[in-house]
Amino acid sequence: MPTISEFYGVLIRMYWNDHAPPHFHAIYAEFEAHYAIETLELLRGELPRRAHALVLEWAAQHREELREDWQLCEARQMPKKIEPLR
């Protein structure tokens, strides 16, 4: 599973040919959560409150790039790296 971004200890990953709806995985320490790209809705899992807020802020800034990476993963191609949250 490629890591497409990393910031403040949060890893953002996507699986190749993952199930719908389009989403990404956020990992922070022992926590993992899945977020819908279109709505940024938490689909599964959990993160600590601060990490969750950072992920939402980052994803809102990079939604188009997340859509593009999802399409690359569906085609079993390497997704592009996305700038971290600063």
N, CA, C and O atoms as a Maestro MAE file, in Angstrom:
{
 s_m_m2io_version
 :::
 2.0.0
}

f_m_ct {
 s_m_title
 :::
 protein
 m_atom[344] {
  # First column is atom index #
  i_m_mmod_type
  r_m_x_coord
  r_m_y_coord
  r_m_z_coord
  i_m_residue_number
  s_m_chain_name
  s_m_pdb_residue_name
  s_m_pdb_atom_name
  i_m_atomic_number
  :::
  1 25 0.854 -1.167 0.000 1 A "MET " " N  " 7
  2 3 0.000 0.000 0.000 1 A "MET " " CA " 6
  3 2 0.899 1.229 0.000 1 A "MET " " C  " 6
  4 15 1.636 1.455 0.959 1 A "MET " " O  " 8
  5 25 0.845 2.019 -1.057 2 A "PRO " " N  " 7
  6 3 1.704 3.202 -1.145 2 A "PRO " " CA " 6
  7 2 1.325 4.290 -0.142 2 A "PRO " " C  " 6
  8 15 0.146 4.579 0.065 2 A "PRO " " O  " 8
  9 25 2.327 4.878 0.465 3 A "THR " " N  " 7
  10 3 2.139 6.058 1.310 3 A "THR " " CA " 6
  11 2 2.229 7.269 0.393 3 A "THR " " C  " 6
  12 15 3.244 7.485 -0.269 3 A "THR " " O  " 8
  13 25 1.153 8.059 0.361 4 A "ILE " " N  " 7
  14 3 1.121 9.194 -0.554 4 A "ILE " " CA " 6
  15 2 1.450 10.516 0.136 4 A "ILE " " C  " 6
  16 15 1.769 11.503 -0.527 4 A "ILE " " O  " 8
  17 25 1.372 10.536 1.472 5 A "SER " " N  " 7
  18 3 1.748 11.738 2.209 5 A "SER " " CA " 6
  19 2 2.026 11.364 3.662 5 A "SER " " C  " 6
  20 15 1.574 10.330 4.155 5 A "SER " " O  " 8
  21 25 2.773 12.224 4.325 6 A "GLU " " N  " 7
  22 3 3.090 12.014 5.736 6 A "GLU " " CA " 6
  23 2 3.290 13.368 6.404 6 A "GLU " " C  " 6
  24 15 4.040 14.208 5.908 6 A "GLU " " O  " 8
  25 25 2.610 13.575 7.538 7 A "PHE " " N  " 7
  26 3 2.734 14.832 8.271 7 A "PHE " " CA " 6
  27 2 2.354 14.613 9.734 7 A "PHE " " C  " 6
  28 15 1.393 13.909 10.042 7 A "PHE " " O  " 8
  29 25 3.123 15.227 10.623 8 A "TYR " " N  " 7
  30 3 2.867 15.178 12.059 8 A "TYR " " CA " 6
  31 2 2.604 13.757 12.575 8 A "TYR " " C  " 6
  32 15 1.770 13.560 13.459 8 A "TYR " " O  " 8
  33 25 3.303 12.791 12.033 9 A "GLY " " N  " 7
  34 3 3.143 11.405 12.464 9 A "GLY " " CA " 6
  35 2 1.989 10.667 11.822 9 A "GLY " " C  " 6
  36 15 1.763 9.496 12.126 9 A "GLY " " O  " 8
  37 25 1.245 11.330 10.934 10 A "VAL " " N  " 7
  38 3 0.112 10.717 10.229 10 A "VAL " " CA " 6
  39 2 0.599 10.231 8.872 10 A "VAL " " C  " 6
  40 15 1.237 10.980 8.132 10 A "VAL " " O  " 8
  41 25 0.302 8.985 8.546 11 A "LEU " " N  " 7
  42 3 0.587 8.432 7.221 11 A "LEU " " CA " 6
  43 2 -0.715 8.374 6.443 11 A "LEU " " C  " 6
  44 15 -1.737 7.933 6.970 11 A "LEU " " O  " 8
  45 25 -0.685 8.817 5.191 12 A "ILE " " N  " 7
  46 3 -1.847 8.732 4.303 12 A "ILE " " CA " 6
  47 2 -1.516 7.708 3.235 12 A "ILE " " C  " 6
  48 15 -0.502 7.823 2.546 12 A "ILE " " O  " 8
  49 25 -2.367 6.711 3.100 13 A "ARG " " N  " 7
  50 3 -2.115 5.622 2.153 13 A "ARG " " CA " 6
  51 2 -3.353 5.308 1.324 13 A "ARG " " C  " 6
  52 15 -4.483 5.623 1.695 13 A "ARG " " O  " 8
  53 25 -3.087 4.668 0.176 14 A "MET " " N  " 7
  54 3 -4.149 4.125 -0.680 14 A "MET " " CA " 6
  55 2 -3.736 2.733 -1.113 14 A "MET " " C  " 6
  56 15 -2.558 2.452 -1.334 14 A "MET " " O  " 8
  57 25 -4.732 1.871 -1.229 15 A "TYR " " N  " 7
  58 3 -4.503 0.520 -1.742 15 A "TYR " " CA " 6
  59 2 -4.757 0.512 -3.246 15 A "TYR " " C  " 6
  60 15 -5.581 1.274 -3.750 15 A "TYR " " O  " 8
  61 25 -4.040 -0.360 -3.957 16 A "TRP " " N  " 7
  62 3 -4.339 -0.562 -5.368 16 A "TRP " " CA " 6
  63 2 -5.635 -1.329 -5.477 16 A "TRP " " C  " 6
  64 15 -5.865 -2.294 -4.749 16 A "TRP " " O  " 8
  65 25 -6.491 -0.888 -6.403 17 A "ASN " " N  " 7
  66 3 -7.739 -1.575 -6.710 17 A "ASN " " CA " 6
  67 2 -8.585 -1.810 -5.459 17 A "ASN " " C  " 6
  68 15 -9.148 -2.891 -5.289 17 A "ASN " " O  " 8
  69 25 -8.681 -0.810 -4.586 18 A "ASP " " N  " 7
  70 3 -9.464 -0.895 -3.351 18 A "ASP " " CA " 6
  71 2 -10.953 -0.789 -3.671 18 A "ASP " " C  " 6
  72 15 -11.331 -0.414 -4.781 18 A "ASP " " O  " 8
  73 25 -11.783 -1.116 -2.707 19 A "HIS " " N  " 7
  74 3 -13.235 -1.101 -2.875 19 A "HIS " " CA " 6
  75 2 -13.783 0.328 -2.883 19 A "HIS " " C  " 6
  76 15 -13.154 1.254 -2.371 19 A "HIS " " O  " 8
  77 25 -14.968 0.484 -3.474 20 A "ALA " " N  " 7
  78 3 -15.659 1.773 -3.469 20 A "ALA " " CA " 6
  79 2 -16.274 1.989 -2.088 20 A "ALA " " C  " 6
  80 15 -16.470 1.016 -1.360 20 A "ALA " " O  " 8
  81 25 -16.582 3.208 -1.708 21 A "PRO " " N  " 7
  82 3 -16.386 4.455 -2.433 21 A "PRO " " CA " 6
  83 2 -14.917 4.881 -2.394 21 A "PRO " " C  " 6
  84 15 -14.146 4.384 -1.573 21 A "PRO " " O  " 8
  85 25 -14.532 5.798 -3.278 22 A "PRO " " N  " 7
  86 3 -13.155 6.289 -3.263 22 A "PRO " " CA " 6
  87 2 -12.789 6.824 -1.875 22 A "PRO " " C  " 6
  88 15 -13.498 7.652 -1.305 22 A "PRO " " O  " 8
  89 25 -11.679 6.335 -1.354 23 A "HIS " " N  " 7
  90 3 -11.292 6.711 0.000 23 A "HIS " " CA " 6
  91 2 -9.782 6.590 0.183 23 A "HIS " " C  " 6
  92 15 -9.073 6.077 -0.682 23 A "HIS " " O  " 8
  93 25 -9.316 7.066 1.313 24 A "PHE " " N  " 7
  94 3 -7.913 6.915 1.680 24 A "PHE " " CA " 6
  95 2 -7.839 6.461 3.129 24 A "PHE " " C  " 6
  96 15 -8.798 6.584 3.892 24 A "PHE " " O  " 8
  97 25 -6.693 5.941 3.481 25 A "HIS " " N  " 7
  98 3 -6.443 5.435 4.824 25 A "HIS " " CA " 6
  99 2 -5.512 6.412 5.537 25 A "HIS " " C  " 6
  100 15 -4.511 6.845 4.968 25 A "HIS " " O  " 8
  101 25 -5.836 6.752 6.764 26 A "ALA " " N  " 7
  102 3 -4.978 7.584 7.607 26 A "ALA " " CA " 6
  103 2 -4.549 6.741 8.798 26 A "ALA " " C  " 6
  104 15 -5.387 6.172 9.498 26 A "ALA " " O  " 8
  105 25 -3.251 6.662 9.026 27 A "ILE " " N  " 7
  106 3 -2.700 5.859 10.108 27 A "ILE " " CA " 6
  107 2 -1.929 6.784 11.037 27 A "ILE " " C  " 6
  108 15 -1.101 7.582 10.598 27 A "ILE " " O  " 8
  109 25 -2.215 6.663 12.324 28 A "TYR " " N  " 7
  110 3 -1.511 7.448 13.338 28 A "TYR " " CA " 6
  111 2 -1.285 6.525 14.536 28 A "TYR " " C  " 6
  112 15 -2.234 6.126 15.211 28 A "TYR " " O  " 8
  113 25 -0.020 6.193 14.790 29 A "ALA " " N  " 7
  114 3 0.342 5.246 15.854 29 A "ALA " " CA " 6
  115 2 -0.452 3.956 15.648 29 A "ALA " " C  " 6
  116 15 -0.370 3.357 14.575 29 A "ALA " " O  " 8
  117 25 -1.215 3.515 16.646 30 A "GLU " " N  " 7
  118 3 -1.964 2.259 16.516 30 A "GLU " " CA " 6
  119 2 -3.368 2.463 15.953 30 A "GLU " " C  " 6
  120 15 -4.146 1.513 15.871 30 A "GLU " " O  " 8
  121 25 -3.696 3.687 15.567 31 A "PHE " " N  " 7
  122 3 -5.024 4.022 15.049 31 A "PHE " " CA " 6
  123 2 -5.028 4.025 13.523 31 A "PHE " " C  " 6
  124 15 -4.027 4.355 12.887 31 A "PHE " " O  " 8
  125 25 -6.171 3.651 12.948 32 A "GLU " " N  " 7
  126 3 -6.357 3.749 11.495 32 A "GLU " " CA " 6
  127 2 -7.796 4.144 11.212 32 A "GLU " " C  " 6
  128 15 -8.726 3.677 11.869 32 A "GLU " " O  " 8
  129 25 -7.962 5.013 10.224 33 A "ALA " " N  " 7
  130 3 -9.292 5.451 9.817 33 A "ALA " " CA " 6
  131 2 -9.345 5.554 8.300 33 A "ALA " " C  " 6
  132 15 -8.335 5.825 7.650 33 A "ALA " " O  " 8
  133 25 -10.529 5.337 7.745 34 A "HIS " " N  " 7
  134 3 -10.761 5.449 6.307 34 A "HIS " " CA " 6
  135 2 -11.695 6.632 6.088 34 A "HIS " " C  " 6
  136 15 -12.712 6.766 6.768 34 A "HIS " " O  " 8
  137 25 -11.340 7.491 5.128 35 A "TYR " " N  " 7
  138 3 -12.110 8.702 4.833 35 A "TYR " " CA " 6
  139 2 -12.550 8.713 3.376 35 A "TYR " " C  " 6
  140 15 -11.752 8.421 2.485 35 A "TYR " " O  " 8
  141 25 -13.810 9.048 3.127 36 A "ALA " " N  " 7
  142 3 -14.316 9.209 1.763 36 A "ALA " " CA " 6
  143 2 -13.683 10.454 1.148 36 A "ALA " " C  " 6
  144 15 -13.620 11.503 1.790 36 A "ALA " " O  " 8
  145 25 -13.221 10.339 -0.078 37 A "ILE " " N  " 7
  146 3 -12.573 11.473 -0.739 37 A "ILE " " CA " 6
  147 2 -13.578 12.582 -1.046 37 A "ILE " " C  " 6
  148 15 -13.272 13.757 -0.842 37 A "ILE " " O  " 8
  149 25 -14.749 12.240 -1.522 38 A "GLU " " N  " 7
  150 3 -15.712 13.256 -1.951 38 A "GLU " " CA " 6
  151 2 -16.290 14.054 -0.793 38 A "GLU " " C  " 6
  152 15 -16.466 15.268 -0.907 38 A "GLU " " O  " 8
  153 25 -16.587 13.394 0.317 39 A "THR " " N  " 7
  154 3 -17.279 14.060 1.432 39 A "THR " " CA " 6
  155 2 -16.396 14.262 2.660 39 A "THR " " C  " 6
  156 15 -16.753 15.014 3.567 39 A "THR " " O  " 8
  157 25 -15.250 13.596 2.690 40 A "LEU " " N  " 7
  158 3 -14.348 13.555 3.839 40 A "LEU " " CA " 6
  159 2 -15.007 12.927 5.069 40 A "LEU " " C  " 6
  160 15 -14.561 13.113 6.201 40 A "LEU " " O  " 8
  161 25 -16.080 12.180 4.810 41 A "GLU " " N  " 7
  162 3 -16.761 11.455 5.879 41 A "GLU " " CA " 6
  163 2 -15.857 10.341 6.407 41 A "GLU " " C  " 6
  164 15 -15.170 9.675 5.633 41 A "GLU " " O  " 8
  165 25 -15.861 10.145 7.710 42 A "LEU " " N  " 7
  166 3 -15.160 9.032 8.327 42 A "LEU " " CA " 6
  167 2 -15.958 7.768 8.037 42 A "LEU " " C  " 6
  168 15 -17.092 7.630 8.496 42 A "LEU " " O  " 8
  169 25 -15.375 6.847 7.281 43 A "LEU " " N  " 7
  170 3 -16.069 5.635 6.877 43 A "LEU " " CA " 6
  171 2 -15.886 4.495 7.867 43 A "LEU " " C  " 6
  172 15 -16.798 3.702 8.103 43 A "LEU " " O  " 8
  173 25 -14.681 4.429 8.445 44 A "ARG " " N  " 7
  174 3 -14.372 3.313 9.334 44 A "ARG " " CA " 6
  175 2 -13.174 3.672 10.200 44 A "ARG " " C  " 6
  176 15 -12.300 4.430 9.780 44 A "ARG " " O  " 8
  177 25 -13.137 3.131 11.393 45 A "GLY " " N  " 7
  178 3 -12.000 3.314 12.271 45 A "GLY " " CA " 6
  179 2 -12.091 4.607 13.061 45 A "GLY " " C  " 6
  180 15 -13.145 5.237 13.156 45 A "GLY " " O  " 8
  181 25 -10.941 4.982 13.628 46 A "GLU " " N  " 7
  182 3 -10.893 6.207 14.412 46 A "GLU " " CA " 6
  183 2 -9.457 6.682 14.548 46 A "GLU " " C  " 6
  184 15 -8.506 5.907 14.446 46 A "GLU " " O  " 8
  185 25 -9.333 7.972 14.779 47 A "LEU " " N  " 7
  186 3 -8.059 8.618 15.085 47 A "LEU " " CA " 6
  187 2 -8.275 9.487 16.317 47 A "LEU " " C  " 6
  188 15 -9.407 9.876 16.605 47 A "LEU " " O  " 8
  189 25 -7.208 9.797 17.048 48 A "PRO " " N  " 7
  190 3 -7.351 10.787 18.108 48 A "PRO " " CA " 6
  191 2 -7.872 12.107 17.517 48 A "PRO " " C  " 6
  192 15 -7.646 12.400 16.343 48 A "PRO " " O  " 8
  193 25 -8.552 12.874 18.322 49 A "ARG " " N  " 7
  194 3 -9.225 14.091 17.855 49 A "ARG " " CA " 6
  195 2 -8.311 15.034 17.079 49 A "ARG " " C  " 6
  196 15 -8.700 15.529 16.022 49 A "ARG " " O  " 8
  197 25 -7.121 15.289 17.575 50 A "ARG " " N  " 7
  198 3 -6.199 16.213 16.901 50 A "ARG " " CA " 6
  199 2 -5.743 15.652 15.558 50 A "ARG " " C  " 6
  200 15 -5.705 16.383 14.568 50 A "ARG " " O  " 8
  201 25 -5.396 14.367 15.507 51 A "ALA " " N  " 7
  202 3 -4.976 13.746 14.247 51 A "ALA " " CA " 6
  203 2 -6.126 13.773 13.240 51 A "ALA " " C  " 6
  204 15 -5.908 14.034 12.057 51 A "ALA " " O  " 8
  205 25 -7.336 13.508 13.700 52 A "HIS " " N  " 7
  206 3 -8.525 13.555 12.834 52 A "HIS " " CA " 6
  207 2 -8.678 14.952 12.215 52 A "HIS " " C  " 6
  208 15 -8.925 15.077 11.016 52 A "HIS " " O  " 8
  209 25 -8.534 15.984 13.024 53 A "ALA " " N  " 7
  210 3 -8.658 17.360 12.529 53 A "ALA " " CA " 6
  211 2 -7.570 17.676 11.510 53 A "ALA " " C  " 6
  212 15 -7.838 18.337 10.507 53 A "ALA " " O  " 8
  213 25 -6.349 17.213 11.753 54 A "LEU " " N  " 7
  214 3 -5.256 17.444 10.804 54 A "LEU " " CA " 6
  215 2 -5.526 16.747 9.475 54 A "LEU " " C  " 6
  216 15 -5.274 17.315 8.412 54 A "LEU " " O  " 8
  217 25 -6.031 15.533 9.530 55 A "VAL " " N  " 7
  218 3 -6.339 14.778 8.303 55 A "VAL " " CA " 6
  219 2 -7.417 15.503 7.502 55 A "VAL " " C  " 6
  220 15 -7.297 15.638 6.284 55 A "VAL " " O  " 8
  221 25 -8.457 15.965 8.168 56 A "LEU " " N  " 7
  222 3 -9.527 16.676 7.459 56 A "LEU " " CA " 6
  223 2 -9.019 17.963 6.821 56 A "LEU " " C  " 6
  224 15 -9.378 18.283 5.688 56 A "LEU " " O  " 8
  225 25 -8.192 18.692 7.539 57 A "GLU " " N  " 7
  226 3 -7.622 19.931 6.989 57 A "GLU " " CA " 6
  227 2 -6.771 19.632 5.752 57 A "GLU " " C  " 6
  228 15 -6.897 20.308 4.730 57 A "GLU " " O  " 8
  229 25 -5.912 18.624 5.847 58 A "TRP " " N  " 7
  230 3 -5.049 18.240 4.733 58 A "TRP " " CA " 6
  231 2 -5.887 17.788 3.534 58 A "TRP " " C  " 6
  232 15 -5.653 18.228 2.408 58 A "TRP " " O  " 8
  233 25 -6.858 16.911 3.779 59 A "ALA " " N  " 7
  234 3 -7.660 16.351 2.690 59 A "ALA " " CA " 6
  235 2 -8.478 17.428 1.983 59 A "ALA " " C  " 6
  236 15 -8.646 17.370 0.765 59 A "ALA " " O  " 8
  237 25 -8.979 18.388 2.711 60 A "ALA " " N  " 7
  238 3 -9.737 19.480 2.096 60 A "ALA " " CA " 6
  239 2 -8.855 20.278 1.137 60 A "ALA " " C  " 6
  240 15 -9.332 20.770 0.114 60 A "ALA " " O  " 8
  241 25 -7.585 20.403 1.463 61 A "GLN " " N  " 7
  242 3 -6.649 21.140 0.611 61 A "GLN " " CA " 6
  243 2 -6.220 20.345 -0.618 61 A "GLN " " C  " 6
  244 15 -5.766 20.930 -1.601 61 A "GLN " " O  " 8
  245 25 -6.356 19.021 -0.577 62 A "HIS " " N  " 7
  246 3 -5.795 18.169 -1.626 62 A "HIS " " CA " 6
  247 2 -6.819 17.208 -2.236 62 A "HIS " " C  " 6
  248 15 -6.452 16.134 -2.714 62 A "HIS " " O  " 8
  249 25 -8.071 17.580 -2.221 63 A "ARG " " N  " 7
  250 3 -9.118 16.653 -2.684 63 A "ARG " " CA " 6
  251 2 -8.939 16.253 -4.147 63 A "ARG " " C  " 6
  252 15 -9.107 15.081 -4.486 63 A "ARG " " O  " 8
  253 25 -8.602 17.199 -5.016 64 A "GLU " " N  " 7
  254 3 -8.430 16.863 -6.442 64 A "GLU " " CA " 6
  255 2 -7.273 15.889 -6.633 64 A "GLU " " C  " 6
  256 15 -7.377 14.950 -7.421 64 A "GLU " " O  " 8
  257 25 -6.187 16.104 -5.929 65 A "GLU " " N  " 7
  258 3 -5.047 15.179 -6.017 65 A "GLU " " CA " 6
  259 2 -5.413 13.803 -5.479 65 A "GLU " " C  " 6
  260 15 -4.939 12.790 -5.993 65 A "GLU " " O  " 8
  261 25 -6.253 13.758 -4.448 66 A "LEU " " N  " 7
  262 3 -6.717 12.466 -3.922 66 A "LEU " " CA " 6
  263 2 -7.563 11.743 -4.965 66 A "LEU " " C  " 6
  264 15 -7.436 10.531 -5.137 66 A "LEU " " O  " 8
  265 25 -8.422 12.480 -5.659 67 A "ARG " " N  " 7
  266 3 -9.226 11.869 -6.736 67 A "ARG " " CA " 6
  267 2 -8.316 11.274 -7.813 67 A "ARG " " C  " 6
  268 15 -8.538 10.154 -8.273 67 A "ARG " " O  " 8
  269 25 -7.300 12.029 -8.206 68 A "GLU " " N  " 7
  270 3 -6.368 11.551 -9.233 68 A "GLU " " CA " 6
  271 2 -5.618 10.308 -8.760 68 A "GLU " " C  " 6
  272 15 -5.448 9.356 -9.522 68 A "GLU " " O  " 8
  273 25 -5.173 10.314 -7.516 69 A "ASP " " N  " 7
  274 3 -4.467 9.146 -6.986 69 A "ASP " " CA " 6
  275 2 -5.387 7.931 -6.917 69 A "ASP " " C  " 6
  276 15 -4.949 6.807 -7.164 69 A "ASP " " O  " 8
  277 25 -6.662 8.150 -6.581 70 A "TRP " " N  " 7
  278 3 -7.610 7.033 -6.548 70 A "TRP " " CA " 6
  279 2 -7.713 6.394 -7.939 70 A "TRP " " C  " 6
  280 15 -7.707 5.170 -8.070 70 A "TRP " " O  " 8
  281 25 -7.806 7.223 -8.956 71 A "GLN " " N  " 7
  282 3 -7.901 6.705 -10.320 71 A "GLN " " CA " 6
  283 2 -6.634 5.935 -10.702 71 A "GLN " " C  " 6
  284 15 -6.715 4.898 -11.359 71 A "GLN " " O  " 8
  285 25 -5.481 6.430 -10.299 72 A "LEU " " N  " 7
  286 3 -4.237 5.714 -10.571 72 A "LEU " " CA " 6
  287 2 -4.230 4.360 -9.864 72 A "LEU " " C  " 6
  288 15 -3.834 3.353 -10.451 72 A "LEU " " O  " 8
  289 25 -4.661 4.337 -8.622 73 A "CYS " " N  " 7
  290 3 -4.692 3.071 -7.882 73 A "CYS " " CA " 6
  291 2 -5.675 2.086 -8.513 73 A "CYS " " C  " 6
  292 15 -5.398 0.888 -8.576 73 A "CYS " " O  " 8
  293 25 -6.813 2.580 -8.974 74 A "GLU " " N  " 7
  294 3 -7.782 1.697 -9.640 74 A "GLU " " CA " 6
  295 2 -7.165 1.056 -10.883 74 A "GLU " " C  " 6
  296 15 -7.483 -0.083 -11.226 74 A "GLU " " O  " 8
  297 25 -6.282 1.796 -11.552 75 A "ALA " " N  " 7
  298 3 -5.608 1.288 -12.747 75 A "ALA " " CA " 6
  299 2 -4.328 0.527 -12.384 75 A "ALA " " C  " 6
  300 15 -3.542 0.159 -13.257 75 A "ALA " " O  " 8
  301 25 -4.135 0.298 -11.080 76 A "ARG " " N  " 7
  302 3 -2.951 -0.414 -10.566 76 A "ARG " " CA " 6
  303 2 -1.646 0.282 -10.947 76 A "ARG " " C  " 6
  304 15 -0.642 -0.359 -11.258 76 A "ARG " " O  " 8
  305 25 -1.693 1.605 -10.913 77 A "GLN " " N  " 7
  306 3 -0.508 2.419 -11.161 77 A "GLN " " CA " 6
  307 2 -0.096 3.092 -9.852 77 A "GLN " " C  " 6
  308 15 -0.903 3.254 -8.937 77 A "GLN " " O  " 8
  309 25 1.151 3.469 -9.786 78 A "MET " " N  " 7
  310 3 1.659 4.110 -8.577 78 A "MET " " CA " 6
  311 2 1.042 5.497 -8.415 78 A "MET " " C  " 6
  312 15 1.149 6.329 -9.316 78 A "MET " " O  " 8
  313 25 0.395 5.755 -7.267 79 A "PRO " " N  " 7
  314 3 -0.148 7.101 -7.041 79 A "PRO " " CA " 6
  315 2 0.982 8.095 -6.824 79 A "PRO " " C  " 6
  316 15 2.099 7.726 -6.460 79 A "PRO " " O  " 8
  317 25 0.669 9.356 -7.054 80 A "LYS " " N  " 7
  318 3 1.658 10.422 -6.887 80 A "LYS " " CA " 6
  319 2 1.699 10.867 -5.423 80 A "LYS " " C  " 6
  320 15 0.698 10.800 -4.709 80 A "LYS " " O  " 8
  321 25 2.860 11.314 -5.001 81 A "LYS " " N  " 7
  322 3 2.991 11.880 -3.652 81 A "LYS " " CA " 6
  323 2 2.222 13.200 -3.599 81 A "LYS " " C  " 6
  324 15 2.137 13.930 -4.586 81 A "LYS " " O  " 8
  325 25 1.672 13.479 -2.436 82 A "ILE " " N  " 7
  326 3 0.915 14.715 -2.201 82 A "ILE " " CA " 6
  327 2 1.620 15.472 -1.082 82 A "ILE " " C  " 6
  328 15 2.041 14.884 -0.086 82 A "ILE " " O  " 8
  329 25 1.740 16.768 -1.257 83 A "GLU " " N  " 7
  330 3 2.418 17.620 -0.265 83 A "GLU " " CA " 6
  331 2 1.813 17.405 1.127 83 A "GLU " " C  " 6
  332 15 0.600 17.246 1.265 83 A "GLU " " O  " 8
  333 25 2.654 17.401 2.139 84 A "PRO " " N  " 7
  334 3 2.139 17.257 3.501 84 A "PRO " " CA " 6
  335 2 1.494 18.545 3.990 84 A "PRO " " C  " 6
  336 15 1.630 19.603 3.376 84 A "PRO " " O  " 8
  337 25 0.798 18.430 5.095 85 A "LEU " " N  " 7
  338 3 0.217 19.589 5.761 85 A "LEU " " CA " 6
  339 2 1.339 20.390 6.387 85 A "LEU " " C  " 6
  340 15 2.237 19.826 7.012 85 A "LEU " " O  " 8
  341 25 1.293 21.691 6.226 86 A "ARG " " N  " 7
  342 3 2.334 22.559 6.805 86 A "ARG " " CA " 6
  343 2 1.729 23.548 7.753 86 A "ARG " " C  " 6
  344 15 2.446 24.361 8.337 86 A "ARG " " O  " 8
  :::
 }
 m_bond[343] {
  # First column is bond index #
  i_m_from
  i_m_to
  i_m_order
  :::
  1 1 2 1
  2 2 3 1
  3 3 4 2
  4 3 5 1
  5 5 6 1
  6 6 7 1
  7 7 8 2
  8 7 9 1
  9 9 10 1
  10 10 11 1
  11 11 12 2
  12 11 13 1
  13 13 14 1
  14 14 15 1
  15 15 16 2
  16 15 17 1
  17 17 18 1
  18 18 19 1
  19 19 20 2
  20 19 21 1
  21 21 22 1
  22 22 23 1
  23 23 24 2
  24 23 25 1
  25 25 26 1
  26 26 27 1
  27 27 28 2
  28 27 29 1
  29 29 30 1
  30 30 31 1
  31 31 32 2
  32 31 33 1
  33 33 34 1
  34 34 35 1
  35 35 36 2
  36 35 37 1
  37 37 38 1
  38 38 39 1
  39 39 40 2
  40 39 41 1
  41 41 42 1
  42 42 43 1
  43 43 44 2
  44 43 45 1
  45 45 46 1
  46 46 47 1
  47 47 48 2
  48 47 49 1
  49 49 50 1
  50 50 51 1
  51 51 52 2
  52 51 53 1
  53 53 54 1
  54 54 55 1
  55 55 56 2
  56 55 57 1
  57 57 58 1
  58 58 59 1
  59 59 60 2
  60 59 61 1
  61 61 62 1
  62 62 63 1
  63 63 64 2
  64 63 65 1
  65 65 66 1
  66 66 67 1
  67 67 68 2
  68 67 69 1
  69 69 70 1
  70 70 71 1
  71 71 72 2
  72 71 73 1
  73 73 74 1
  74 74 75 1
  75 75 76 2
  76 75 77 1
  77 77 78 1
  78 78 79 1
  79 79 80 2
  80 79 81 1
  81 81 82 1
  82 82 83 1
  83 83 84 2
  84 83 85 1
  85 85 86 1
  86 86 87 1
  87 87 88 2
  88 87 89 1
  89 89 90 1
  90 90 91 1
  91 91 92 2
  92 91 93 1
  93 93 94 1
  94 94 95 1
  95 95 96 2
  96 95 97 1
  97 97 98 1
  98 98 99 1
  99 99 100 2
  100 99 101 1
  101 101 102 1
  102 102 103 1
  103 103 104 2
  104 103 105 1
  105 105 106 1
  106 106 107 1
  107 107 108 2
  108 107 109 1
  109 109 110 1
  110 110 111 1
  111 111 112 2
  112 111 113 1
  113 113 114 1
  114 114 115 1
  115 115 116 2
  116 115 117 1
  117 117 118 1
  118 118 119 1
  119 119 120 2
  120 119 121 1
  121 121 122 1
  122 122 123 1
  123 123 124 2
  124 123 125 1
  125 125 126 1
  126 126 127 1
  127 127 128 2
  128 127 129 1
  129 129 130 1
  130 130 131 1
  131 131 132 2
  132 131 133 1
  133 133 134 1
  134 134 135 1
  135 135 136 2
  136 135 137 1
  137 137 138 1
  138 138 139 1
  139 139 140 2
  140 139 141 1
  141 141 142 1
  142 142 143 1
  143 143 144 2
  144 143 145 1
  145 145 146 1
  146 146 147 1
  147 147 148 2
  148 147 149 1
  149 149 150 1
  150 150 151 1
  151 151 152 2
  152 151 153 1
  153 153 154 1
  154 154 155 1
  155 155 156 2
  156 155 157 1
  157 157 158 1
  158 158 159 1
  159 159 160 2
  160 159 161 1
  161 161 162 1
  162 162 163 1
  163 163 164 2
  164 163 165 1
  165 165 166 1
  166 166 167 1
  167 167 168 2
  168 167 169 1
  169 169 170 1
  170 170 171 1
  171 171 172 2
  172 171 173 1
  173 173 174 1
  174 174 175 1
  175 175 176 2
  176 175 177 1
  177 177 178 1
  178 178 179 1
  179 179 180 2
  180 179 181 1
  181 181 182 1
  182 182 183 1
  183 183 184 2
  184 183 185 1
  185 185 186 1
  186 186 187 1
  187 187 188 2
  188 187 189 1
  189 189 190 1
  190 190 191 1
  191 191 192 2
  192 191 193 1
  193 193 194 1
  194 194 195 1
  195 195 196 2
  196 195 197 1
  197 197 198 1
  198 198 199 1
  199 199 200 2
  200 199 201 1
  201 201 202 1
  202 202 203 1
  203 203 204 2
  204 203 205 1
  205 205 206 1
  206 206 207 1
  207 207 208 2
  208 207 209 1
  209 209 210 1
  210 210 211 1
  211 211 212 2
  212 211 213 1
  213 213 214 1
  214 214 215 1
  215 215 216 2
  216 215 217 1
  217 217 218 1
  218 218 219 1
  219 219 220 2
  220 219 221 1
  221 221 222 1
  222 222 223 1
  223 223 224 2
  224 223 225 1
  225 225 226 1
  226 226 227 1
  227 227 228 2
  228 227 229 1
  229 229 230 1
  230 230 231 1
  231 231 232 2
  232 231 233 1
  233 233 234 1
  234 234 235 1
  235 235 236 2
  236 235 237 1
  237 237 238 1
  238 238 239 1
  239 239 240 2
  240 239 241 1
  241 241 242 1
  242 242 243 1
  243 243 244 2
  244 243 245 1
  245 245 246 1
  246 246 247 1
  247 247 248 2
  248 247 249 1
  249 249 250 1
  250 250 251 1
  251 251 252 2
  252 251 253 1
  253 253 254 1
  254 254 255 1
  255 255 256 2
  256 255 257 1
  257 257 258 1
  258 258 259 1
  259 259 260 2
  260 259 261 1
  261 261 262 1
  262 262 263 1
  263 263 264 2
  264 263 265 1
  265 265 266 1
  266 266 267 1
  267 267 268 2
  268 267 269 1
  269 269 270 1
  270 270 271 1
  271 271 272 2
  272 271 273 1
  273 273 274 1
  274 274 275 1
  275 275 276 2
  276 275 277 1
  277 277 278 1
  278 278 279 1
  279 279 280 2
  280 279 281 1
  281 281 282 1
  282 282 283 1
  283 283 284 2
  284 283 285 1
  285 285 286 1
  286 286 287 1
  287 287 288 2
  288 287 289 1
  289 289 290 1
  290 290 291 1
  291 291 292 2
  292 291 293 1
  293 293 294 1
  294 294 295 1
  295 295 296 2
  296 295 297 1
  297 297 298 1
  298 298 299 1
  299 299 300 2
  300 299 301 1
  301 301 302 1
  302 302 303 1
  303 303 304 2
  304 303 305 1
  305 305 306 1
  306 306 307 1
  307 307 308 2
  308 307 309 1
  309 309 310 1
  310 310 311 1
  311 311 312 2
  312 311 313 1
  313 313 314 1
  314 314 315 1
  315 315 316 2
  316 315 317 1
  317 317 318 1
  318 318 319 1
  319 319 320 2
  320 319 321 1
  321 321 322 1
  322 322 323 1
  323 323 324 2
  324 323 325 1
  325 325 326 1
  326 326 327 1
  327 327 328 2
  328 327 329 1
  329 329 330 1
  330 330 331 1
  331 331 332 2
  332 331 333 1
  333 333 334 1
  334 334 335 1
  335 335 336 2
  336 335 337 1
  337 337 338 1
  338 338 339 1
  339 339 340 2
  340 339 341 1
  341 341 342 1
  342 342 343 1
  343 343 344 2
  :::
 }
}
